[in-house]
Each structure stands twice: as C-alpha cells, then as structure tokens.
Amino acid sequence: MEWRWEFAWEILPRMLWATGNTLLAAGVGYTIAVVLGLLLMLGQRTPYRLINMPVRELVEFVRSTPLLVQLFFVFFVAPQFGIKLSAWTAGMLTIGLHFGTYLSEVYRGALEGVPKSQWEACRALNFTTGYTYRRVILPQAFPIALPGMGNYLVGIFKDTPLLATIGVAELMHTANALGAETYRYLEPYTMVGFIFLIISLPTALGLRRLEAAVARAQGNTRH
C-alpha cells in the first residue's frame, strides 16, 4: 500500500479535531492528577491511622493495576452498581486517579528531600502545620518534584489512546474510525504517530527549560 497525499490532506481536519480532544483529555486528566496526588500524599502523611492506612492501600492498589483495566471497570462495571458516567467523564476521572497515585509518590519523595531542619525551625517558631506546608515546605519541594511531574504529563498524553477503548473520540479512536470507513490505515496511523511526536518533543523540551529556570531562580547553577 502506497502513501496517498490527497487522502492525508482529506482526513487532516478530522485528525486535528481529534488532536484537540486528545490535548483536552490529557490536560484535564493531568489537572485532576496533580490535585488528587497532593491530597493522597497528605492523606498518607497524616498521623491518623484510620486515614493514612486506607489511603496508602488505595495508592498501592491503583499503582499495581493497569490503566486499561481501571478504564473498563469504571466505564463498564461501575454502572452495574448505579454509577453511570459518560465516556469522557469516566476517562478523565480514571486517568486522574491513576496518575494521581504516581504523583503522590513523586510529592512524597520531594517532601523527604526537604531538610528536616526546615520542619524543626517551623515547629520552633510555632507555625501551624498548614502554614508550614504552604509557605515553607511545598515551595522547597516543588523544584524537586518538577522533573517527575513533567514525566507524568508526557506519560498521560501518550496514554490517551487507551481512551479509544471506551469510545472517547481522541486521536486513536478517530484513526480507527477513518480506517474502518475507508479501508486505509496507513495514513491515519502514521499521522497519529507524527502528531504525538510533534507534541511530545517540544513539551519535553519546554519542561526541561522550566526545570532549569526554577533551578536558576533558587541559585542552583548546575542546570
């Protein structure tokens, strides 16, 4: 089968529309993951065992099961228990939960990278726990967590094709539909690969520059 440029140009508008959906899915899923990951991390650090033990087990369970299985469970199995979600909602929530558990571990590692003397100084000054986190600990932990956060942003984007399995009209779903309609899969699938490459590489480069800028702002010249 030879490449047909006229067919590629014909399907380009639909592929670009699907690219917008893919970016939206990745952006919303990542936003949920960032916030949820922080909550899960704090839940694991609380001294109350009735909270930290269930949260810790939830994190380990989600991290130990495939995203695809989780998508199927939320979209196909949950309705049997009265929880009915659209494909988009199920996809965004599942991606957010799945990667939120990984980001919680990134946050935890970043917090452990903050010198213990910072905590001790805050306690000596009688700062509240909330104030200590907001104004002292988290600003120092953020640069440590930034590389991991960036990696999972790219990871979420590359995992969005799994949403096609539950009917979300992202890039892979659209490519499959075009192939089924025209019996040509070379152009749609090739375009999917190039679109992911075109978006992923600049994103990764931008994240590296952001890391370097944050490091310079903190006086770290190694970057």
N, C-alpha and C positions, 0 to 999 in steps of 0.2 A: 504494500500500500504506500503510495507516494503522498507527500505533503501537498495540500491544496491551499494556496494562499487565499483564494477567493472565499473558500469556506471558513477559513480562520477569521477573515475580516467580517464575515457574515455573523459569526457567533460571538464576536468580540463584545458587543454591547451587553449580551446576557452574562458573559463571563465577568465583565466589570461590575455589573449589578450584583452578581454573586460575591465578588470581592468585597464590596461594601458590606454585605451581610456577614461575611467572614470576619472582617475587621470589627464590626459591631459585636459579634459573638465573643471574639477574643477580648475586646475592651470591657464589656460588661462582666464577663466571667472573671477577668483579672481584677476588676474593681471589687467584686464580691470576695474573691480570694484574699486580697490584701487586707480588707476589713475583718473578715472571718478568721484569717490566720492570726491576726493580732489578738482577737478575743479568745481563740483557742490557746494561744501562748499564755495569756494572762490566766486563763482557767487552770492551766497546768501548774502555774506558779503560786496559786492561792494556797494558804495553809489549811484550808478546809477540805478534808479528805472526801466528803460527800460530793464535792465539786471536782477536785483535781483527778480523782481516780476514774470517774466516768469519762471525763474529757480526754484523759490520756489513753484510755482504751478505745475511744472513738477515733482518735487520731491514728493509732496503730492499725485499727481495723480498716479505715479508709485507705491508708497508705499501702496496705497489704493486698488490696483487691484491685483488679483492673478497672480503668475508667469506663471501658466499654460495658462491662458487667453492671456497673453502677448506673450508666445511662439506661440500659434495658430495664433494670429494676425500677427506677424512678418513673419511667415513661409507660412501661407495660405492666408491671406488677403492682405498683402503688395504687392504680385505680381500683384494684380489687379490694383495697382497704379504704375506699372512699376518697382517695387523694387523686384528683384528676387535674393534670397540668397540660398545657399546650406543649408542643414540641420545643418551641423557643424557651419557654419558662423552665421546662424540665432540663433542657440542655444547659442553660445559664446557671441554674442552681447546682446542677451536678458538677459542672466544671469548677464553679466557685468553691464548692465543698471539697472536691478532690484536691485541687491545688492549694486551697486554704490550709489543709493539713500539712502540706510540704512547706508552705511559707511559715507556718507556726514553728517548725523546726529551724528554719532559717533565722527567724526572730530570736528563738531561744539561744541559738549559738551566738548571735550578735550580742545579746544581753550578757552572756557569760564572758564575752570578750571585753566588756567594760570593767575596768579595775575595781576591785572590791572596796578600795579606799573611797571611791565616789559614793557608794552606798553608806559607808561608815560616816563620811562627812555630812551627808544629808541627815542621818539619824542624830548626829551630834548637834546639828542646827535645828533639830525638832521639826523637820519638814514632814508634811503628810506623805503617805505613800503615793497618792495621786499626783501631787506636786513634784515629787521626786522623779516619777516616771516621765511626766510631761516636760519638765524644764531641765532635767539633768541627765537622766539615763537614756531615754529614747533619742535625743539629739546626738548622743555619742554612739549609740548602737546603730543608727541609720546608715552611716557610711560603711560599717562592717557588713550589714545586711544587703546593701545595694547590689553587689555582684550576683548574689543568689536570687534576689528579686528580679533582676534583669534576665537571668537564665530562664526562670519560670514564665516570664512574659513571652519570650520566644517559644518556650515549650507549649504554652497554651495555644498560641497561634498555630503551631504545627500540628496540634492535636484536634483542631476544629473539624477536620474531615470526618472524625468519628461521629459528629452530629448528623451526618448524612444517613446514618443507620436508623435514626428515629424521624427522618423526614424534614430536617431543618435545611432550608434552601441556601446552603453555603456553596463553596466552590466545587467540592467533590460531588455533592448532590446534583448540582447543575451540569457538571461534566457527564455524569452518568445518564442524566435525562437527555442531554444532547446526543450522546452515543446511541441511546435506545431509539431516539426519534429518527436519526439519520444513518445509523449503522456505520458511523465513522467515529472511532475512539482516539485515533492518533492525535488529531489537533486539540480536542478538549483536554485530554490528559496531559499533553505536552504543555499546553498553556497553563494548566494548574501548577505544574512543576515550576515553570518560569515565574509565575506570579508569586508563588511562595518564596522563591529565591530572591526576587526583586525587592520584596518587602522585608524579608528576614535579614538580609545582609546590611542594609542601611540602619535597621533597627539595632542590630548588634553593635554596629559602629557608633551609633548615637549613644548607646548605653555605656560603652567604654569611655567616650568623651565625657559623659556625665560623671562617671566614677572618677576620672582624672580631675574634673573641675571641683568636685566635692573634696577630693584629697588635697588639692592646692588650697582650697578655702580653709582647710584645717591645718595648713602648714606642712603637709606631707608632700615632699618633692620627689618621692620615688617614682610617682607616676609621670 
